[in-house]
Amino acid sequence: MLVLVAPGQGAQTPGFLTPWLDLPGLSSRIGEWSDTIGLDLVHYGTKADADEIRDTAVAQPLLVAAGLLSAAALGSDARPDAVAGHSVGEITAAVFARVIDERDALGFVRTRGQAMAEAAAVTRTGMAAVLGGDPERVVAHLEGLGLTAANVNGAGQIVAAGTEEQLAALAADKPEKARVIALKVAGAFHTEHMAPAVTALQDAAGKLTVADPVLPYVSNKDGAAVSTGGEIIARLVGQVANPVRWDLCMETFKELGVTAIVEVSPGGTLTGIAKRALPGVKTLALKTPDDLDAARVLFAEHAGTAVDTEPSGT
C-alpha cells in the first residue's frame, strides 16, 4: 500500500522549481495558475532568493503548485492508495483525493497565505524545532513557557510556536535532553495567533466546489481518514489555528498497512521523518525529475495492494 504525501511550509529552497519546468506542458500549466491567482509562481520558483520565498503569502501557493506539478509528472498510472499533507500540504492532498480541483486549490491557498501573513504581522512571532527529549515532558515544558506545540511530527520532533520573547526563553531554557533550532518561518502558525485567518478561509471555503474523496484522506487534526469532502474543507479552515498532528497521521499509515511513501516536490522533510518513525516502509522524495522513474517503480510495486478497508467518517 502506498501513500502520497505533500510537504508544508519551510520545504522550499531557491530555484527548486527550475528542473520541473523543463518537462513538457508544466511551464504553461504553472503560467496559467500564476495568471489565475495574480502571483508569478515561475519567478518565485526559479529566480527568487530565500527571503522572497520565505514570505508566507508566496511560499504557500508555491508549495501547492510544486506538489501538483510533480504529481502530474508521475503520470496517470501512478495512483496512490491514500493521501496526506503536512499543514499547507493538506490542500495539495485534497486535490489528489479529488475533493477540490487545481484552480480552486490555488485560489484557496492564495487566500490562506495572505491571511496568515496578515495575522503574523500583528505580533512578532515565530517557530522553533525541538529535537529529542521525552515528548510529554517537552510539551509540558513548552506550555510552561507559554508556547504551543504547533507541530507534533513524531520521530522526536516537536515544533514550538509563540512570540519572539517566548522563543528566546525556550532557547535559554531547553527541555531536558533536547536541542532547539529556530525555523525560518514568518509567524506562529497553527496557534491562536492565526485566529484572524480562520474567518478569511471560512469565506473562501464557501466558494469552493467540493466532492467527497475518492480515496482515504488522512487528516492532520487527529490522524483520522476522513470520508466526506465537507469535513475535509472544514478541517482545512480550522487547521491554520490548531496543531498539526503528523505523528497521528503516521500511526494511521501503520494501521492502513502502508508499505511505501512518496513525497511530492519539494520532497525530503516527510520522508526523512518516516525513515525514523516507520522502519521498513519504503520512502522516496521527489526532489527533481530524476526521481520520477524510481517513484514509478515504487507505485508499480506497492500501490493497489491495500486491504479493503473503509475510511472512518468523522
Long-range contacts (C-beta under 8 A, 24 or more apart in sequence): 1-81, 1-82, 1-256, 1-257, 1-258, 1-259, 1-260, 1-302, 1-303, 1-305, 1-306, 1-307, 2-80, 2-81, 2-82, 2-258, 2-259, 2-260, 2-261, 2-262, 2-298, 2-299, 2-302, 2-303, 2-305, 3-80, 3-81, 3-82, 3-83, 3-84, 3-218, 3-253, 3-256, 3-258, 3-260, 3-261, 3-262, 4-71, 4-80, 4-82, 4-83, 4-93, 4-96, 4-261, 4-262, 4-263, 4-264, 5-83, 5-84, 5-85, 5-86, 5-89, 5-93, 5-261, 5-262, 5-263, 5-264, 5-270, 5-271, 6-63, 6-64, 6-67, 6-83, 6-84, 6-85, 6-86, 6-89, 6-90, 6-92, 6-93, 6-96, 6-263, 6-264, 7-63, 7-67, 7-85, 7-86, 7-89, 7-263, 7-264, 7-266, 7-267, 7-268, 7-269, 7-270, 8-63, 8-85, 8-86, 8-87, 8-88, 8-89, 8-244, 8-269, 9-56, 9-59, 9-60, 9-63, 9-87, 9-88, 9-185, 9-189, 10-59, 10-183, 10-184, 10-185, 10-269, 11-63, 11-266, 11-267, 11-268, 11-269, 12-53, 12-59, 12-62, 12-63, 12-66, 12-266, 13-50, 13-53, 13-266, 14-48, 14-49, 14-50, 14-53, 15-45, 15-46, 15-47, 16-45, 16-66, 16-265, 16-266, 16-287, 17-41, 17-42, 17-44, 17-45, 17-46, 17-62, 17-65, 17-66, 17-69, 17-265, 18-45, 18-46, 19-288, 19-289, 19-290, 20-66, 20-69, 20-70, 20-73, 20-265, 20-288, 20-289, 21-45, 21-46, 22-289, 23-73, 23-289, 26-69, 26-72, 26-73, 29-69, 29-72, 30-65, 30-69, 33-65, 33-102, 33-103, 33-106, 36-103, 36-106, 36-107, 37-61, 37-106, 37-107, 37-110, 38-110, 39-110, 41-65, 50-184, 54-184, 54-185, 54-186, 55-117, 55-186, 56-113, 56-116, 56-117, 56-120, 56-185, 56-186, 56-187, 57-110, 57-113, 57-114, 57-116, 57-117, 58-113, 59-113, 60-88, 60-109, 60-110, 60-112, 60-113, 60-116, 61-106, 61-109, 61-110, 61-113, 63-88, 63-89, 63-92, 63-266, 64-88, 64-89, 64-91, 64-92, 64-105, 64-106, 64-109, 65-106, 66-264, 66-265, 66-266, 67-92, 67-264, 67-265, 68-92, 68-95, 68-102, 68-105, 68-264, 69-265, 70-264, 70-265, 70-267, 70-286, 71-96, 71-264, 73-289, 73-292, 74-286, 74-292, 74-295, 74-296, 74-299, 75-296, 77-296, 77-299, 78-295, 78-296, 78-299, 78-303, 79-299, 79-303, 79-304, 80-215, 80-262, 80-299, 80-303, 81-215, 81-216, 81-256, 81-258, 81-303, 81-304, 81-305, 81-306, 82-215, 82-216, 82-217, 82-218, 82-225, 82-253, 82-256, 82-258, 82-306, 83-213, 83-215, 83-216, 83-217, 83-218, 84-217, 84-218, 84-219, 84-220, 84-249, 84-253, 85-220, 86-151, 86-153, 86-220, 86-244, 86-246, 86-269, 86-270, 87-151, 87-189, 87-190, 87-220, 87-239, 87-244, 88-112, 88-113, 90-219, 90-220, 90-235, 90-236, 90-239, 91-236, 92-264, 93-217, 94-213, 94-217, 94-232, 94-233, 94-236, 97-213, 97-214, 97-215, 97-217, 97-232, 98-211, 98-213, 98-214, 99-210, 99-211, 99-212, 99-213, 99-217, 99-229, 99-232, 99-233, 100-208, 100-209, 100-210, 100-211, 100-229, 100-233, 101-209, 104-208, 104-209, 107-204, 108-201, 108-204, 108-205, 108-208, 108-236, 111-200, 111-201, 111-204, 112-197, 112-200, 112-201, 112-204, 112-240, 114-200, 115-196, 115-197, 115-200, 115-201, 115-240, 116-187, 116-189, 116-194, 116-197, 116-240, 117-186, 117-187, 118-196, 118-197, 119-187, 119-193, 119-194, 119-195, 119-196, 119-197, 120-186, 120-187, 120-188, 120-189, 120-193, 120-194, 122-193, 122-196, 123-163, 123-193, 124-163, 124-164, 125-161, 125-162, 125-163, 125-164, 125-187, 125-188, 125-191, 125-193, 126-161, 126-162, 126-164, 126-167, 126-182, 126-183, 126-185, 126-186, 126-187, 126-188, 127-151, 127-159, 127-160, 127-161, 127-167, 127-182, 127-183, 127-185, 127-187, 127-188, 127-189, 128-159, 128-160, 128-161, 128-167, 128-170, 128-171, 128-180, 128-181, 128-182, 128-183, 129-157, 129-158, 129-159, 129-160, 129-180, 129-181, 129-183, 130-157, 130-158, 130-159, 130-160, 130-170, 130-174, 130-175, 130-178, 130-179, 130-180, 131-156, 131-157, 131-178, 131-179, 131-180, 131-181, 132-156, 132-177, 132-178, 132-179, 133-175, 133-176, 133-177, 133-178, 134-176, 134-177, 137-175, 137-176, 138-175, 138-178, 141-173, 141-175, 141-176, 142-170, 142-175, 145-169, 145-170, 145-173, 148-188, 148-190, 148-191, 148-192, 148-243, 149-243, 150-188, 150-189, 150-190, 150-191, 150-243, 150-244, 151-190, 151-243, 151-244, 151-246, 152-243, 152-244, 152-245, 152-246, 152-247, 152-248, 153-244, 153-246, 153-247, 153-273, 154-246, 154-247, 154-250, 154-273, 154-277, 155-273, 155-274, 155-276, 155-277, 156-276, 157-273, 159-183, 161-188, 161-189, 161-190, 161-191, 161-193, 162-188, 162-191, 162-193, 163-188, 189-240, 190-239, 190-240, 190-241, 190-242, 190-243, 190-244, 191-241, 191-243, 192-241, 193-241, 194-240, 194-241, 195-241, 197-240, 197-241, 198-237, 198-238, 198-240, 198-241, 201-236, 201-237, 201-240, 202-237, 205-233, 205-234, 205-236, 205-237, 208-233, 213-311, 216-256, 216-311, 217-311, 218-249, 218-252, 218-253, 219-249, 219-314, 220-244, 220-245, 220-246, 220-249, 221-245, 222-248, 222-314, 223-247, 223-248, 223-249, 223-250, 223-251, 223-252, 224-252, 224-312, 224-314, 225-252, 225-256, 225-311, 225-312, 226-311, 226-312, 226-313, 226-314, 227-310, 227-311, 227-312, 227-313, 227-314, 228-313, 231-313, 231-314, 246-270, 246-273, 247-277, 250-274, 250-277, 250-278, 253-278, 253-281, 254-278, 256-306, 256-309, 257-306, 257-307, 259-302, 259-305, 260-284, 260-298, 260-301, 260-302, 260-303, 262-286, 262-295, 262-298, 262-299, 267-291
